[in-house]
Amino acid sequence: QPLAELLSEVLAMASVPVAAAGGLADGQGVARVLAQGAQAAVLGTALMATHESFAHDAHKQRLVAAQAGDTVLTEDFHINWPPHAAVRVLANSVTRRERGDPFAATGDIPRTVIGDEEGRPIYLFSTDSPLRSMTGDFEAMALYAGQGVGRITAIEPAGERLRRIAAEAAAHLRLLNDTPVAVASPVCYAGDAERERHAPLIARLDELLEAERAGARVALRSRTETEDEALRALIDAIHRDEVKWCGMLMRAIRTLEGTPGSRTGDFYDKAMAVPDLRERLAFLNRGQGWVAKKLRELLPLVDDAGIRAGLQEMLQAHVDNLDKVNTALGLTPPRR
């Protein structure tokens, strides 16, 4: 799942600081996730290709020479690692299956040693990556690399790389946040005027965002309280929808040059105070009905075609979920 898409969903749900990771290797990438709402950016490959990194020079040189398309996500390196936990590495003889099947049944056949770290054997198909303290066949080891590797073109001091990334991020954030000046008047700022014009709409979108965030958390907490597979599947579907609409509303608010709020509506505490799950779902449905009513009132006021389409889809999804929950609870027949 793309980072930008996943980050929107996580930010919609999180009540703690969020650090974004994955494919970030320069200031522009850092600025992008900070502008989206993350509180921090995590960089791995960019700091591995530095003088201070304990990675072996052979690994660093491969990073500098690589392009983004040279990485693969694989489970081939699995010794000392939990099952089905893929890693992203540079393609090599192992990922091309030139060293045999990593998962072939071995029986009494001993593991193949391809390196050494101060007396510790390094095995073929292990998750060990080449370090300064190792010797051996580095080409066949796990050469970790992220999708931002194509933007790494040199090995340099970590301090210099961090200072440059910070400067690039600051400059790019200024570009993202700069207010264009209206040519017709030196005292009128178009961005300010637009934000002021959109302020009532942004406030209503933020109100919906609080409600959707509350609904998402109610669904997330409630799904564990039933053994009924059909009911749990329904609650899961509602949760996925609520998270999706949180992300859509956040994007809409930013399109209008607003800043999405981080509050969760009071509805969450009121819903979780209802001990009986079926009664809570009925309460949640009333909240879905309130959102549908607000959306019907809001749609005629929205000029932006993209935002209007998103809100229309959100309205239809809420109407559908209202019917599904009412049917599951035996409150009303299905809609026709």
Secondary structure, 3 states (H helix, E strand, C coil): CCHHHHHHHHHHHCCCCCEEECCCCCHHHHHHHHHHCCCEEECCHHHHCECCCCECHHHHHHHHHCCHHHEEEECCCCECCCCCCCEEEECCCCCCCCCCCCCCCCCCCCCCEEEEECCEEEECCECCCCECCEEECHHHCCCECCCCHHHCCCCECHHHHHHHHHHHHHHHHHHHHCCCECCCCCCCEHHHHHHHHHHHHHHHHHHHHHHHHHHHHHHHHHHHHCCCHHHHHHHHHHHHHHHHHHHHHHHHHHHCCCCCCCCCCCHHHHHHCCCCHHHHHHHHHHHHHHHHHHHHHHHHHCCCHHHHHHHHHHHHHHHHHHHHHHHHHCCCCCCC
